[in-house]
Amino acid sequence: MSKANSVLHAFRNDDCGMVSAIGIILIVTIISLGMIVGLTTYRDQVIQELGDLAVSLESVDQSYSVVVHGTTSHFEDTESLEDEAGDAPACISLAVDASPE
């Protein structure tokens, strides 16, 4: 046990506990590159999922047919969820007055 304590004491006293600046710069650089790559991948996957959601919403069809006691009732959904060409997206106002900065 005393040998382990002496080894730990020697490591602690070596270089007076100072960390070299090169080591810190290397660690910060590696962490920064990892964050950039990770966040870029995250962004790409979120955009992919939003695109998949848009495609699924575009193909929603609410048509139905019901038969009750021989009487048939049906509804055909012919309304598209797409905006007409040149129209602004529904419920989104893009009118922003220009202001000098």
N, C-alpha and C positions, 0 to 999 in steps of 0.2 A: 504494500500500500504506500509505503514511503517513497518507493521508486517512481510510482505513478505521480505522486504529488511533486516530486522533484522534476519530472519531465514537464508537467503542466506549468510549474514555476519557471522553468527554463524557457518554454514557449512564450509565456506571458512577459517575461523580461526581455526577450529578444526584440530588437529594433525599438525598444521603449514603447511598445504598443502602438506605433504609428503605422498607418496603412499607406502604401505608396500611391501617388496620384495616378500613375499609369494603370494600376489595378482598378481604381475607381472609374477612370475614364473608360476602360475596357468593359467593365460590368454595365455601366450606364449605356454604352453604345449597343451592347448585345440586347439589353432590355428594351431599348428604344426601337431597334430593328424588329424585335419580336412583337412589340405592340403595334407597329405599323403594319406588319404582315397580318397579324391577327385581326386587327380592326378592318383592314381592307377585305379580308375573307368574310368577316361578319357582315360588312356592308353589302358585298356581292350576294350573299345568301339571303339577306333580308329583301333585297330587290327581287331576287328570284322567287321568293315566296309570295311577295306582293303581286308579281306578274302572274303566278299560278292562281292566286285568289281572283284577280281580274278576269282571267280566262274562265274560271268556274262561275263567276257571277254573270258573265256574258252568256253562258249557255243555260241559265236558269229558265225553265219552262213551267209555268203554273197551270197548264191545261189539265182538265180532269173530266171524268165521266162517271156518273152515278146512276144505278138502276135501283128503283124502289118500287116494289109491287108492280113490275112491268112498265113503269114510267121511267123514261130515260131523261136525264138532265146532264148537260155538258157545257163546258166553257173552253174556248180555244184562246189561248194567250197569243195575240198577234202583236202586242206592243213590244217594241225593242227597248233594251236598256241603253242603247247607244244614243249619244247626242247627235243632232243634225249637223251637217257640215257647216262650219262658220259660226255656230252657236257657242256661247260660253258654257262651260260645265255648269250643271244644275247646282243652285245654292252656293255658288262661289263667285264672289265679286272681285274682279281683277282691276277695278277702277281705282287707281292710286294717283293722287295729284303729285306732280313733280315739285320738289322743294329744293331750294339752293342749299348747298352744304357749306 
